Amino acid sequence: VQLQASGGGLVQAGGSLRLSCAASGFTTENRAIGWFRQAPGKEREFVAAANWSGKMTYYADSVKGRFTISRDNAENTVYLQMNSLKPDDTAVYYCAFLRMWPNTPRDYWGKGTQVTVSS
């Protein structure tokens, strides 16, 4: 049972990346999922969340208008499209099931993916 994030990399400020969160061993259908990130020396913070259908979403103020969360339940995958990236977006990004809507995660973290934005 694992949620694994992928798709990170090095990008210049203003660029874009799309992260994927894939589940193995279980279905993500009917479960709200969120993206979180942790920068060096900082606590993990909420980024975005989608309800089970993907029709309801919620974003941190810092990414609103730049990031878009979506999901494909048939593919058991949740995505985070990140546009207009800034150096402050540099962090390890994780996905997790939500314990409480809209931004409280379950305390189970899979492998994250590093996003580095250069100025």
Disulfide bonds with the S-S distance in Angstrom:
Cys21-Cys95 2.10
